[in-house]
Amino acid sequence: MRFLLVPVAAALLAAAPSHAALDDPTIVAIFDAANTYDIETSQLALKTSHTKAVRDLAQQFSQDHSAVRQQGRDLAKKLGVTPTPPKANPLAPDHEKAMKALKPLSGAAFDRAYAAEEVRYHQQVIDAINGTLLPAIKNEELRAFVEKIGPAFQGHLEAAKHLQADLGGESHTGA
């Protein structure tokens, strides 16, 4: 079963038909939202799952994304950038849809759906960072920050894939 959490790549392409349409304040807002949404999904996993491996991963993701989100907010403040979400931002409705799909699940069904969602989510974030966000960033300090965070998203993707395989779900190798 596939859920939509934060289809960042598709959302960015829909919200911004060209790299020129994305500016640093919009990128900061998208980055902040992506971290917030995974924090919320991981918090749901902490409340719902009774599987130690799922709870451990959700705790790690929640902590890591909270730290990265705060670092991004601190950098935006330092740079004097006011985060400006894209006008046609499908991120919020898609996140709500995913949360509604995950909330009624429990047990192994929830665990497998959560793991699959984390794989899909992190792959799309990586694709969006590399294909859309980095090419559009103008400020070098913001670019360096996003480049520095990239390996953490890759690490999360690999951890989610391992969890998914351990839970008996499909293992996705990425796009």
Secondary structure, 3 states (H helix, E strand, C coil): CCCCCCCHHHHHHHHCCCHHHCCHHHHHHHHHHHHHHHHHHHHHHHHHCCCHHHHHHHHHHHHHHHHHHHHHHHHHHHHCCCCCCCCCCCHHHHHHHHHHHHCCCCHHHHHHHHHHHHHHHHHHHHHHHHHHHHHHCCCHHHHHHHHHHHHHHHHHHHHHHHHHHHCCCCCCCCC
